[in-house]
Amino acid sequence: MRLLTDSAYRWLTVALVLGAAAGARAVAPELASVLPTGGQRGTQIEVSFHGDRLQDAQEIISYEPGLEVGKLGLVTNKVVTAQIKIVPDCRLGEHHLRIRTETGLSELRTFFVGPYPVVAEQEPNNDLTNAQKVALNTTVTGVITSEDVDCFVVEARKGDRLSAEVEGMRLGRGFFDPRLSVLDSHGTVLADVDDTQLGMQDPFISLIVPADGTYILRLREATYGGNDNCHYRLHIGAFPRPTAVYPLGGKAGETLALRFFSQATGEFTQPVKLPAAPSEKFGVFAELDGLPAPSPNWLRVYDFPNMQEKSPNQDREHATGTDLAPPLALNGVISQKGEEDWFRFKATK
């Protein structure tokens, strides 16, 4: 009998593991996409799950509260359908779904919950003359195929807030770099945005309408590319779209008076109760005049004290002070070029 060397044994072990993994992939379900990509809270919709090896599907697993999945409808090798009820107080934003079959679990896919009614894009809407008319405070769902341009027209009055935000790359369907523009009825570009600090590849625009009339929102892929995986959710309305929030975090369980900032809305304050447990990334949805933003600003929630600057604190003599010792969080805003903020706290040698 020939004994295996340590090296040969390791190679055999790796081969067995890889073989087992390949076998699992051959029978495990594959979930490629979920359509539609999201829905409005307080509604019930039919959702289709597209993939492969789905014929023995047994349930749809939802990982966050607020989505109630009914009995499975159509079940084939490639498609499974189910009625999903989005409860009225469902958390806005990204949710996660997967399919469980007799042979395994599928990949995790996303489903987005928004506050506004959803309408589907209708072709042809490729230029300003045949732009699709939509109401304010609406979410449009569509796809940007190769060299596609989608245009939408809304009515607005002078002094109104007009906001638009794209969820494209964030849907996780594939590489998609959307570009968004707002034009007046004469075709003059009022705003044109590609990437943003808050949404990364997903653009947003918020402005004050300069005159009564119709306004066009034009959406395309940044390089005029696109494909069948470039799905988007375009939110259009009078909702606030703050670019920043202060403070950037707070102690778990406390209520913060958050200050939101946006060029169109200026500054406004909103109290927010932080969760009881620390979180590296906690989403806060700004709300103004009863209209919530469609996506969150982000905070950090920690389990130690939170201290905000008290102006003037631009030098050592006027440093914001506390009798607390670290760990603690110091919050401030550098609002002018060359500004310094100073803090004073206790420390042990």
Phi, psi and omega in degrees: 000135182264127179272144177281137172288165178303317181297314181296322180297318179297317179296320179296319179298315179299317181297320179295317179297314180297321179296320178294319179296317180296322178294321179296319179295332183289337182244340181291149179291150176242124179248110184270321183203159175237126182227135000291169184284350180182186180199174180270136178294148184087008180236169175234132183223158173270130182243135179253134179249118186250136179181225182209153180058047182255004189296338179251031180298138181243329178197160171258124180262126175250131188265351177236151179291154175115343176249119179253113185267126178276191179296148178293141177263247177298131176228114175230183177297331187250337188221138171230136177242154178204148172277129178240124176265123177261108187295154185301329181258022179300141178297132177290156174103207189280132172237165186233134183228152168207164180257136171253126176245179177296338186252000178156192180247142178278178172297161176275130177233158186260156176214128187254134179253128181236170183270351191243154178303147184251132173234153181268144173299142179234120175277154357277136177215041191274349179216178187295331185286336179237034178299142181283128181280130178225156177275155174296155182061055180226149172250124179258131176250139181195188181223135174261105176273181186304124178064017182282146172227128179247129182239142181224144183239137177229158174260137179211158182247155180305132179091348177290155171271130176238117181238148175214137181218138181253132163254106182232286176301324183292344177288340176075024181272344182158178180288122183211118181246086184284154175231135187235136178228152171240129181233152174274182185293344178267359180089006178285130181282119178268331179202145181213118188227137174253271181268156178224154179294326183279315183262359183059243181291346182269119183275160169213157180222138172218123183214167174262126185295128185280340183199157175298143175151196179258146181227140184255134170251125184243125184237134177207172169282143190304325181253019184061029173271214180125161177195184185293347178266358183273066177282153177214157167238115181253112179267128182231127179177197180256017182289158175285147173226075181294143179269343183208160178221147178221138355288169183274002179185177180193172181284138180306133177089347182271164175257124180255141169270094185279140175253119179259145183235138173202146181297325184280324186259350188072216182252137173217157186247144180214124177285139180224130175274121181279152180295161184287338182251145177301151180210132177293332186214102181244123184273132178240126181263113178294145179222135181216132181056035178079005182246120179274150170295146182285344178221162190271161156268157190247138177238162169251132179249126184229172185253025176233168187299154182241128180233131179254147180298151175234112181285149358279135176220040185270004177211174184300319184295332184250021183301137173297127187240161177208152175275358181282153175249157178302152009278140174203161181251132178253125183242136177201176178228126171270101189261347182226153178299132179082000182289146173235142173245132183245142178229149177233134181211165180280150175210151180255135181298000000 
